Amino acid sequence: MNVLICDPISSKGVDYFRQQPQLKVTVLEKRLTEAELLPLVTETEAMVVRSETKITRKVMEAAPRLKVVGRAGVGVDNVDVETATARGIVVMNTPAGNTISTAELTFSMLMSLARKIPQANASMKSGDWNRKAFSGTELYNKTLGILGMGRIGGEVAKRAIAFGMKVLAYDPYLTPARAEALQVELVNDLDKLYPQLDFLTVHMPMTEETRGMINAAAFARMKKGVRVLNCARGGIINETDLLKALDTGQVAGAALDVYETEPLPKDSPLRGHAGTIMTPHLGASTDEAQENVGSRWPRPSPITCSTAPSATPSTSPTSTPRPTRRSNPICCWAKSWGVCWASWRPNRWTGCSSPTAAKLRRSLPTPSAVRSCAPSSSSAPARTSITSTSAPRPPAGASWWRNESPMNR
């Protein structure tokens, strides 16, 4: 199998690939453009990328044998996931590989914004001694807003709480129980969140919903003098609107590690603004993160299929998987429970004569088929037929599925 490593990854990851006798590994010396990549992928069956190489529709169409794309990092926005799904190509990433490194960078940026450390450092190196120009603010008792409470957002919250900050979180997928466990206050309305913030950091993927989410309208709703950070994805903060907000003083400072266009153009006005702290996409640039994202996805890999992969699949092949020997008992349990539930629910399946219900009844397994794979129990009640015209009450002792199912063994 031909494996093409397009971006620099940990040497341990490369060594692991090369140790597999069934793999032929090619490591590119430099990042290639789409046009340069096309003639190299005709025989490629697996590709490994970081954030620089783009796996587009054209690249996939030029690689008819491609089966797997491994993204050594968190997001997969440099891979056309929709096209990969349609072509049955598995896209995998290592979402936990650089969590700590990115969270620590974010908090370093937060402290630098509060105390103007980079500006003071530059002033000292230029020969000045100007203490009054770099008066900052404490983090203690300040309010931090986190948009996106995934792995990185959660780690940032832990560090902010340790510094005595109040943390408000916005995440449509965050449950109240999880928010309580993280010791953050969940706010579901951005109009209520923005006016309370002293600092704002974003930790969301780049999607059509989040693109340009932090714009002029959002800045206008924030407290004057707010400080904003983006170590997630470029484009979530509208850079043109950010510059205007910095010029008016609505935003007191901005710390950016990612940008709408990368590399950032040399003539970008962000570079020369006194209110910005900037780094060149260093979220995963630690020794530990490089090793994690470079070695976790291929060991063990979906290519060798020897054990369960340590990476996380973002897509799956379009073919329907068959139950394995381990999952088959659970499938049988689910099937039997579904039949019993359907037969017990009045006027839902058995008591309804609509064509849809009839079609669904015919698609369910027969009682005999259910009994052949359902968990056995001497005390289990007799199952009622799914074709019954009446809806009986649940028989006594109907908790057999809870006590005897493979899920609880």
QUIVENWO-V554162 format. One record per backbone hydrogen bond with DSSP energy under -1.0 kcal/mol. CO is the residue of the C=O (numbers start at 0). NH is the residue of the N-H. Records with the same first field share a line. If there is no record, write none. Layout:
# QUIVENWO-V554162
CO=NH, NH
This chain:
# QUIVENWO-V554162
0=23
1=44, 45
2=25
3=47
4=27
9=13
10=14
11=15
12=16
13=17
14=18
16=19
19=22
23=2
25=4
32=36
33=37
36=39
37=40
44=66, 67
45=3
46=69
47=5
48=71
53=55
54=79
55=59
56=60
57=61
62=65
66=89
67=46
68=91
69=48
70=72
72=93
75=78
77=54
78=80
79=83
80=84
81=85
82=86
83=88
84=87
89=68
90=313, 314
91=70
92=311
93=96
97=101
98=102
99=103
100=104
101=105
102=106
103=107
104=108
105=109
106=110
107=111
108=112
109=113
110=114
111=115
113=136
115=119
116=120
117=121
118=122
119=123
120=124
121=125
122=127
123=126
130=133
138=141
141=165
142=197, 198
143=167
144=200
145=169
146=202
149=153
150=154
151=155
152=156
153=157
154=158
155=159
156=160
157=161
159=164
160=163
163=140
165=143
166=184
167=145
168=186
169=147
170=173
174=178
175=179
176=180
177=181
178=183
184=168
188=192
189=193
192=195
193=196
197=226
198=144
199=228
200=146
206=210
209=212
212=214
213=237
214=218
215=219
218=221
222=225
225=251
226=199
227=254
228=201
229=256
232=235
234=211
235=213
237=241
238=242
239=243
240=244
241=245
242=246
243=247
244=250
249=224, 225
252=227
253=276
254=229
255=278
256=280
264=267
267=270
272=275
274=253
276=255
278=280
281=284
283=285
285=289
286=290
287=291
288=292
289=293
290=294
291=295
300=304
311=92
323=327
326=330
327=331
328=332
329=333
330=334
331=335
332=336
333=337
334=338
335=339
336=340
337=341
338=342
339=343
340=344
344=347
353=357
354=358
355=359
356=360
357=361
358=362
365=369
366=370
367=371
369=372, 373
376=379
384=387
398=402
399=403
404=407
